[in-house]
Amino acid sequence: MQQLFQEARARVDHPNVIRIYFADKSQGMSFFAMELINGPRLKELLGDGQLLFSDVVRVGLWIAGALQYMLRRDIVHGDIKPSNIFTKDRFSAA
């Protein structure tokens, strides 16, 4: 949760990073408001079948760009996994 607070305070603005608009704690509970994304998660796409090589490269570049941007701001996501990666498009399964 500390990373979310750090990210919210840093005003992260990158096309491949979900924006966190507000983060706070109240009565011992942490909460945050973030950008709504209307795309499938990578986990869902992987469950549909194999991705084309070009799609794997595209998603890999999105992830690498986002991580590089965050690294320059001393922010570590700490939980990179297919269920935490939203995609902008639905790709064609091979």
N, C-alpha and C positions, 0 to 999 in steps of 0.2 A: 504494500500500500504506500510505503514511503516513496517509491519510484513514481507513482501516480501523482502524489503531491508535488514532487520535484518537477515532473513534466508539466503539470498545470501552472506552476509558478514560472517556468521557463518560457511559456507562451510558444510552444512548439508549433511551427507552421511549415509543414512539408506535405506535398500531395500524397505521399504514401504513408503518412502517419495520422491516425485518427486524432482529431483535436479534442483535448479535454478542456471544457469551458470553465468548470468550477469543481473544486474538491474541498471538503471540509470534514470535520468530526463533530458529532453531536451526541450527547448522552452515551459516550463510549463506542459509538458506531461511526465508521468512516463511510463517506458517500461521495460520488462524483457525477457530474453531468458531462456527457461526451457527444460528439458528432454522431448522427445516425447514418449508417452506411447501408445502402440497398444492393448489396452484392453477396454472393455465396462465400462461405469460408473455404479456405484451401482444403480443409478436412473433408468437406462435402464433395468437392471436385475429385479428390483422390478416391473417395468411396464410389464415385460413378464409373471409374475405370481409369486406365492409364491416360495421362496427358501427353499431348504431342510434344516433341522435343522443343519446338519453338515456344510453346506455352510455358514449359519448365524454365527456359532461358528468360522469358519475359518476367515471370513471377520472381525468379532469382534476382534479376536486376532491380525490381521494385524493392525487394527485401534488403538487398545490399545497399541500395541508395538510402533507404530509411535508416538502417543501422549506422551507416557512415555519418549521416546528418546528426543522429542522436549522440554518437560518440564524440563528435566535435563540441557538443554541449555538455559533455560529462554526464550523460544520462544512459543508464543501462536498463534495458527492458527486463531482463531476468526471467522471462517466461515465453520464449519464442517457440511456438509449436503450431501445427496446422490449424488447430481450432481457434487460435488467436490471430490468424492471418486472414483478413478479408480481401477478396479480389474484386476488381472493378468490373470484370466481365466474366461471363460463363464461357469457358473454352470448349473446343471440340474434343471429345474423347477419341483416342486412337482406336 
